[in-house]
Amino acid sequence: MNRRPRVLAPAAATAVAALLLAGCAQLPTATAPAATGREPLAVQPVQAGRVVEAANAVLRAGADPATTDPAALAARVSGPELRLRTAAHTIAAAGATPPPTGGADELEAIASVLPRQSGFPRWFATVTAPGADQAPSLVVLRTASAREPYTVWATPTLLPGASLPTLAAPADGVAVVAPDEDTNLPLAPQALAEHYADVLTAGTASEHAAEFTADAYRSGVESATAAEQAALAAAGGTYTQERSLLPDGVLAVRTRDGGALVVAAYSWSATVAGPAGGLAGRLDPALAALAGTADALSVTVTREEVVVLAVPPGSGQVAAVAAQSGPVSVAVG
């Protein structure tokens, strides 16, 4: 996917994406086998490798956003990843440059995260080798039933200086943590995901801000949003935003130390409106491609975000270690 930013200035996605794509992250090394659960592995290690390669073949075929066939992508891509790539296709086909998302450049697997679970839906993840952005990604794959193939659901990239917590070896598998389970955790995964969304939206004013460590994604969102708000206020305009978890947007597994690795997916809508009685403004080409028009009095940009949280056992601050974000639709007024 083309990842050069082109958004309404000053642009939150631009600053965030630049932070996402900067630097490398260190991967953990498991040194001892972990206890296995009673559930079977969702997929065997060899099977996981075949699944990732099949998905990678489809993504390679659609590597150029301008010529990508969204219908072909849908065979092996779903959820936020499909919507982000479909939006990139719409933007590129219109002759504009798709904004960066912080998604994976490559799907070359170097490690797997294989949950132990029976029944469906199921999921697993793979850590990929660094791509053009020089950072590994956590690729999440999901399936709804035994008759449906696994599809790439999200590909958040590790943040600068961040690392994944140590997990059990693929053959041992990892225990799934239910969204409402808080055993030996500061909070249940669902609650943590909701609290982090509030922090992204309200910044330091959030009552949950102290629950999370500082991270590059949060910092980028806060600074760019503040700049957007200030610029609009000076011109007599307004900026409003809201976030909500996507349906089935929280996934979690146990880490070796008894904490958890949580994947959370959000819909983030931001509305920019000029002063009352003002003239329509010209949209950035990427946003105009999604909106279907070049001018607007107000614009609502809906983005999808996928964030990976490292949760300590017992208590302590939670850290965002990977993220992905990009526009999926634009409505104008």
Sequence and secondary structure as in RCSB ss.txt:
>XXXX:A:sequence
MNRRPRVLAPAAATAVAALLLAGCAQLPTATAPAATGREPLAVQPVQAGRVVEAANAVLRAGADPATTDPAALAA
RVSGPELRLRTAAHTIAAAGATPPPTGGADELEAIASVLPRQSGFPRWFATVTAPGADQAPSLVVLRTASAREPY
TVWATPTLLPGASLPTLAAPADGVAVVAPDEDTNLPLAPQALAEHYADVLTAGTASEHAAEFTADAYRSGVESAT
AAEQAALAAAGGTYTQERSLLPDGVLAVRTRDGGALVVAAYSWSATVAGPAGGLAGRLDPALAALAGTADALSVT
VTREEVVVLAVPPGSGQVAAVAAQSGPVSVAVG
>XXXX:A:secstr
       SSS HHHHHHHHHTSS        S     SS BSS HHHHHHHHHHHHHHHHHT STTT  HHHHTT
TB HHHHHHHHHHHHHHHTT         S   EEEEE EE  SSSEEEEEEE   TTS  BEEEEEESSTTS  
EEEE  EE TT        TTT EEB  TT  TTSSS HHHHHHHHHHHHHHGGGSTTGGGB   HHHHHHHHHH
HHHHHHHHHTT EEEEEEEEEEEEEEEEE TTS EEEEEEEEEEEEEE  TT   EE  HHHHHHHT SEESEEE
EEEEEEEEEEE SSSS BEEEEEEEEEEEEEE 
